[in-house]
């Protein structure tokens, strides 16, 4: 039970890093060149979230981090794949925010949740 709680806390902190980068992207004009800023802030937020989890976690539960998920490929390939996927997610969000001037996507989302 504790292991699942620690994993959910880690994913919560990772989600908070994504929210932080979205807030920063809202106040900074998101142009094609500032997509690199968005990617950098997300990567830094994830690193800070992982460091926070390792520092806050009690010593008796540190073994949970060693037995966590692992990649079937080397670390560089995993980092490249994650970077490419984050780029396309940011690009899709950018396209939706630029093309959706009148808020039609938001209207559709509100209609689905009624």
Buried (B, 14 or more C-beta within 10 A) or exposed (E): EEEEEBBEBBEEBBEBBBEBBBEBBEEEEBEEEBBEBBBEBBBEBBEBBBEBBEEEBEEEEEEBEEEEEEEEEEEEEEEEEEEEEBBEBBEEBBEEEEEEEEEEEEEEEEEEEE
